[in-house]
Amino acid sequence: MGNIETKPRTSLLVSDILSSGFCPTNPDTVCTSGSDSVNTSDKTKCSSDLTSVLAANGVERSTATDDEVSKCVTYLNDDKFWPRQYQLHPNAKRVKNWLWTHSRFRKQADVIVDLVKQNPNRITKIHRLFAKLESKIVRHSKFENEQLFAFFRENSAKLSLNDGGSKLLERLDELEKDHKGLSDPLHLEGVQACHKDYNHKGRALISAITAWRQQLEEHLEMEEETLVGIWLNLSPENYAKYRTYLSWIYAAMY
């Protein structure tokens, strides 16, 4: 049922990561292991750090050079890597449907934004589309708070994260706070004034809906950048435990 895993995980190679076409947000290499200015003990520590990052992401060095390994780790350490390249991962199925749901939210939000920009006086249709999307987001957020986030929160110290899970917990707090405070752009005071005048250009509504779309995007990105890499790389034991947090409805989806 759902995403229960029946096949053993297959490791990735450094070459798979480097050939992904990913452009890191910070292209600086993690360390320059070949530099003469780095002493032997620092080189050893650097090599160990790189190896641990590869292992945590299920990536094998194989015949990769030191520079290739360093570049690979730069990719893996970028929060945007796994959300954008999750298809590479042997466990991609774990996050596929969740990310697809997010992509649907983005597309439906874009439809609303485009409609508002084209004709902000189509109030009935705008409200109908927004209410439909908002109800989906509320249900999805409830699942995340009560099941997905609950697993990561209650097991953060057991996930072999470098900081013991402190960053993960901080992000989860922020994301849950977002769930309670996502703005409603259709009921702001300035927007309500626009609704009373159908000849109004709707600048207030356009501004409000654009700000809402940006807020939604930032929230979805933070969720993805926080969870996808950890979720993909859960051990079989931790993944099995995660599955116990899911209701039967969501067990078939995520």
KARA-V11173 format. One record per residue. RES is the residue in one small letter. PHI is phi in degrees with one decimal (NA if undefined). Layout:
BEGIN
res=RES phi=PHI
res=RES phi=PHI
END
This chain:
BEGIN
res=m phi=NA
res=g phi=58.5
res=n phi=-103.8
res=i phi=-61.6
res=e phi=-91.2
res=t phi=-113.3
res=k phi=-115.7
res=p phi=-65.8
res=r phi=-68.9
res=t phi=-107.6
res=s phi=-74.2
res=l phi=-88.6
res=l phi=-111.3
res=v phi=-53.3
res=s phi=-62.5
res=d phi=-64.2
res=i phi=-67.2
res=l phi=-69.0
res=s phi=-91.6
res=s phi=-72.9
res=g phi=83.5
res=f phi=-70.2
res=c phi=-110.7
res=p phi=-64.0
res=t phi=-69.8
res=n phi=-126.4
res=p phi=-72.7
res=d phi=-62.3
res=t phi=-71.6
res=v phi=-65.7
res=c phi=-158.9
res=t phi=-108.4
res=s phi=-64.6
res=g phi=-92.9
res=s phi=-74.5
res=d phi=-67.7
res=s phi=-80.1
res=v phi=-96.8
res=n phi=-74.6
res=t phi=-60.9
res=s phi=-65.7
res=d phi=-67.1
res=k phi=-62.7
res=t phi=-63.6
res=k phi=-64.4
res=c phi=-60.1
res=s phi=-61.6
res=s phi=-66.1
res=d phi=-62.1
res=l phi=-63.2
res=t phi=-62.2
res=s phi=-67.0
res=v phi=-66.7
res=l phi=-58.5
res=a phi=-62.1
res=a phi=-64.6
res=n phi=-103.4
res=g phi=68.3
res=v phi=-108.3
res=e phi=-100.0
res=r phi=-69.9
res=s phi=56.1
res=t phi=-100.9
res=a phi=-65.2
res=t phi=-76.1
res=d phi=-59.1
res=d phi=-64.9
res=e phi=-66.9
res=v phi=-63.4
res=s phi=-60.1
res=k phi=-64.8
res=c phi=-60.3
res=v phi=-66.1
res=t phi=-58.6
res=y phi=-63.1
res=l phi=-64.7
res=n phi=-80.7
res=d phi=-80.3
res=d phi=-57.5
res=k phi=-87.8
res=f phi=-62.4
res=w phi=-67.5
res=p phi=-59.6
res=r phi=-91.0
res=q phi=-122.2
res=y phi=-60.1
res=q phi=-61.1
res=l phi=-67.7
res=h phi=-77.3
res=p phi=-59.4
res=n phi=-100.8
res=a phi=-55.7
res=k phi=-60.2
res=r phi=-59.9
res=v phi=-111.0
res=k phi=-56.9
res=n phi=-69.2
res=w phi=-64.1
res=l phi=-67.8
res=w phi=-62.7
res=t phi=-59.6
res=h phi=-62.0
res=s phi=-65.0
res=r phi=-66.9
res=f phi=-58.9
res=r phi=-62.7
res=k phi=-63.9
res=q phi=-68.5
res=a phi=-65.2
res=d phi=-64.5
res=v phi=-61.3
res=i phi=-65.4
res=v phi=-60.0
res=d phi=-62.5
res=l phi=-63.5
res=v phi=-62.5
res=k phi=-67.8
res=q phi=-73.4
res=n phi=-158.0
res=p phi=-66.8
res=n phi=-90.7
res=r phi=-84.2
res=i phi=-59.3
res=t phi=-61.2
res=k phi=-68.1
res=i phi=-60.1
res=h phi=-63.9
res=r phi=-63.8
res=l phi=-66.3
res=f phi=-65.9
res=a phi=-61.9
res=k phi=-64.7
res=l phi=-68.7
res=e phi=-60.0
res=s phi=-64.6
res=k phi=-67.1
res=i phi=-65.2
res=v phi=-63.0
res=r phi=-62.8
res=h phi=-64.4
res=s phi=-64.1
res=k phi=-63.0
res=f phi=-59.6
res=e phi=-62.5
res=n phi=-61.2
res=e phi=-88.5
res=q phi=-124.9
res=l phi=-63.9
res=f phi=-64.4
res=a phi=-59.4
res=f phi=-61.4
res=f phi=-65.2
res=r phi=-67.4
res=e phi=-75.9
res=n phi=-120.8
res=s phi=-57.6
res=a phi=-75.6
res=k phi=-106.9
res=l phi=-100.5
res=s phi=57.5
res=l phi=-85.5
res=n phi=-56.2
res=d phi=-98.9
res=g phi=73.3
res=g phi=95.6
res=s phi=-65.1
res=k phi=-64.8
res=l phi=-59.8
res=l phi=-64.1
res=e phi=-62.8
res=r phi=-65.3
res=l phi=-62.9
res=d phi=-59.6
res=e phi=-66.9
res=l phi=-67.3
res=e phi=-66.2
res=k phi=-63.1
res=d phi=-58.9
res=h phi=-58.6
res=k phi=-84.0
res=g phi=-122.9
res=l phi=-60.5
res=s phi=-70.1
res=d phi=-110.9
res=p phi=-70.2
res=l phi=-88.5
res=h phi=-125.6
res=l phi=-74.0
res=e phi=-58.0
res=g phi=-66.0
res=v phi=-69.5
res=q phi=-59.5
res=a phi=-62.7
res=c phi=-62.0
res=h phi=-63.3
res=k phi=-80.6
res=d phi=-129.4
res=y phi=-71.5
res=n phi=-94.5
res=h phi=-68.8
res=k phi=-68.2
res=g phi=77.8
res=r phi=-60.4
res=a phi=-64.4
res=l phi=-68.0
res=i phi=-59.6
res=s phi=-63.5
res=a phi=-68.1
res=i phi=-71.0
res=t phi=-68.0
res=a phi=-65.6
res=w phi=-62.9
res=r phi=-63.1
res=q phi=-66.7
res=q phi=-62.6
res=l phi=-62.7
res=e phi=-61.5
res=e phi=-62.8
res=h phi=-67.9
res=l phi=-61.5
res=e phi=-62.8
res=m phi=-64.7
res=e phi=-58.2
res=e phi=-67.0
res=e phi=-70.1
res=t phi=-79.3
res=l phi=-106.9
res=v phi=-59.4
res=g phi=-61.3
res=i phi=-67.8
res=w phi=-60.4
res=l phi=-61.1
res=n phi=-102.6
res=l phi=-60.1
res=s phi=-64.6
res=p phi=-54.4
res=e phi=-67.4
res=n phi=-68.5
res=y phi=-66.7
res=a phi=-62.3
res=k phi=-67.7
res=y phi=-55.6
res=r phi=-61.9
res=t phi=-71.3
res=y phi=-82.5
res=l phi=-90.9
res=s phi=-69.8
res=w phi=-62.0
res=i phi=-65.0
res=y phi=-79.7
res=a phi=-62.8
res=a phi=-80.6
res=m phi=-106.6
res=y phi=-121.6
END
